[in-house]
Amino acid sequence: MPTPEHHGIAARAAQGFAASANYDKFRPSYTPTVVEQVLTQCRVSGRQHAKILDLAAGGGKFTELLARQPEGFEIVAVEPHDGMRGVLERKELPGVTVKAGRADGIPLEDESVDAVVVAQPLQAFHWFATKAALQEIHRVLRPHGVLALLWNIEDYNSPRTYAASTPWESRMRELTWTFQDDEARFRHQEWKKVFEDQSRSSPWSLLVAGEQYFALPLGEWEERFEVWMWRRQVWERYATISSVVVLGEEEREVSCAAKTYKTVMDALNGPEVEVNEKGEVALHGRTFVVWTSKIPEDGRESLLDVETPES
């Protein structure tokens, strides 16, 4: 049985979020361009008092941005981790109701929100990319409501198929990929399968099953980012990756000194690293926005009414 702090979330995620204040402090936020893109694709830009579910809200990085918008959104922030939720609650954001809950057990009524946003500052959706979660998100969305997924992905934590901006970030990425704990993260791209599996079977068997909850293909958009940070800050940001956090405090100290910390700092002190007049280095990454709209129940039922072809 999970501990109260876990609320049923993956143990690795719970450990990764254990230092909740650090997670909130060092993880990146989102630009105004990204926020407007999300609101536009969710069809709530300019809609006064639209109701938005911020799912797996964490410490409220994106919740803060939603609360600042002139539309006066009604925001429900759902977060399973006690520590992260405590960080969010202490911010006392206007128009925001904070609730404990999971993606496969959302504490809201049927068809009660206009949009669902999953926007932890680095990665969230991969922790609950399951059919059960899709069904639950589908349940709480109003007809034709939109699900939007966001990720801030530094080059050092990206898929290997993406070009790293600099050699030192490429070296750090190779270090990141050495962490193997059997948990899929954004860089593994496994999260897409839950959507693809909706149509894995033939089109006709899919219609009979009636299990397509969200429209395909997914909408996708990205924005590159660059931030200047002290080398120590880059390390502190890197150290919030759950793969590093879960090493355990004692083991982590040894690992940092012997391998992880040394590898990161060696990369950051390489001769090709760009440094500004303050001594800060340029950190690069991409923000990804993915969206899809709910297929309403009546739409799914109409698909079920279609006669299947003879074999």
Summary of the structure (lengths in Angstrom):
residues: 311
radius of gyration: 20.5
end to end distance: 47.4
largest distance: 72.2
contacts: 970
relative contact order: 0.16
helix: 41%
strand: 20%
